[in-house]
Structure formats: C-alpha cells, structure tokens
C-alpha cells in the first residue's frame, strides 16, 4: 500500500437476477441488475495483507472468505493492507453478497497494489474469489456487481479470466422490483450441485427446459428495451414455472411468489439459487406501497430500481 493510499473505501453492489438463474451456468443467457445496497470494503495500511472478516458471518463463511481473500491477494502481490468488510445485505440470501464482497475487496486490493480498479480488472480479480465461494459460478453475479448496470449476460468458454459477455439493457420506463425474503436459505453450491446431478442423468429433458428459459430471457430483454413491463412480468412468471419444473423452488418461495402477485406484481419469481428459501422478486410500477404493506406484515423486504429513468433509490 502506497503512502498516498492511507485509507481506501470501495463498494460492491448486490444483485438480483431478473430471469435466467441456473440455466446461465450451462451457457444460456440471463438478465441481472445491481442493487444500491451491497458490501463496503475499507483498507488501511498494515504490516501484512490481511482480511478482517465480518462478525455476522458464521464459521464456514469466515473460512471461505479468508481462502478467497488469500487467492486474490496473491494475484496482486499481497499489498500491505488490512481489509475490513461491512455487509449491508443479508449474507447468503441469494442477493449476490459473495459477489458484492468479492468486488468490494478486489477494488481495495487493486488500489492498494497501485493498480486501477477498472470494471474489467475488478471483475477478473473478483472472479477468482467467486470460484472459492461457489465452485462453478456462471460469473453473472460478480459481473453485474462490477458493471453496476442491468445486463444481458452469457457465460462463454474463453481464455482464463474472461467468464462471460455482458451487454447493458436500457429501458425507457423504470424497471423496479420489490425484493422479499422467505424461508430458510439453501447454499448456492447445494442447489447448483443437485441440479447438475439431475441434468447429467436426464440431459435431453433438462436441455429442453434450459432452452425454454433462454428464449424467455431473449423475449424479456426485448421487453425491457421497449418498456413493455407487462411482457417482462409475464416472462418472469413463466420463468418461475420453469424454475419449479427444474426442482429449484419450495413452498416458502412459492407462497411469497403468490403473495407478491396478489399484491399486484406484473411478474414474480424467486431470484438466485432457490431451494428451501431465499429472495423473491416482484415487478411493480409503484413498489413503495407494497414494501410498506409487507413490512407491516413482518416480511423483510425492500424496493430497488434496476433500470430506466431514475425515480427512486432502495428503501432499506
Ligand atoms: C446465483 O446467484 C445464480 C446461479 O445461477 C449460480 C450462478 O450463476 O453461478 C444459481
């Protein structure tokens, strides 16, 4: 760490996947956008390159964070910096907390090593950390966090370091979601691993389902770009049906999906890994009254605008 950089602060955004989680691991496209909440990383000069893990993390999470940090630190020459993490997101809730952590940490490490924390350099280093967290990630989480835009993403088999291609999706209308937490979260590694076993056993059946999701994503990307929120919502609803068919949903997630639809969501689905619980998103032209209602009912939730002319920030 150079003397000019006595104290460094960097942010990594959380994310929601609008459509296409899981099938994105197999090379099909997905749409994902950044949250305005995420993880803040702070770096101060230190005698060694060290990570101060968040107190809210459990023992397994702390172990993984240290391993991921060591891998990234080594790649930038272990600059003498102590990195402290402040998560603003619930950890392991399907909102990209590990990617946000990887991006924030990578930005601090790069700066401490005297390198520019460009979106590309950040994504490359964060990708190394993500592999420790997830095993075989598609790269959509950390790419969304590093780019901080609503993107159409596709994983590509490419030279080391490049994990996927991303194109920004712009919308003439605000694309806003309510994010609600439901049930007890399943680790991403578990849901991804269980699906991998099923698809290896019945490859043709699962290929057909992934292909259907891929088509929905293409339709949804057009809907975003033309401001067709009703069309986007319908694609999200059908995507939820296919996620259920892929064996990735649960009663807690389905209940929340139907609850959001009963509150007027144009489309609702779980986002991220799925399993026993996690995060559910509903597309709402006016999310604030829905957040107020759900909060009164004791649901942990917030609103986030993912694209379009800016009308609001996140509601914590
Ligand atoms: C997790 O946020 C998204 C998954 O598709 C896994 C991945 O893309 O690596 C379930």
Boltz pocket constraint, residues with backbone or C-beta under 6 A from the ligand:
constraints:
  - pocket:
      binder: B
      contacts: [[A, 17], [A, 20], [A, 21], [A, 22], [A, 23], [A, 24], [A, 25], [A, 94], [A, 96], [A, 134], [A, 136], [A, 137], [A, 138], [A, 139], [A, 140], [A, 141], [A, 188], [A, 192], [A, 272], [A, 273]]
      max_distance: 6.0
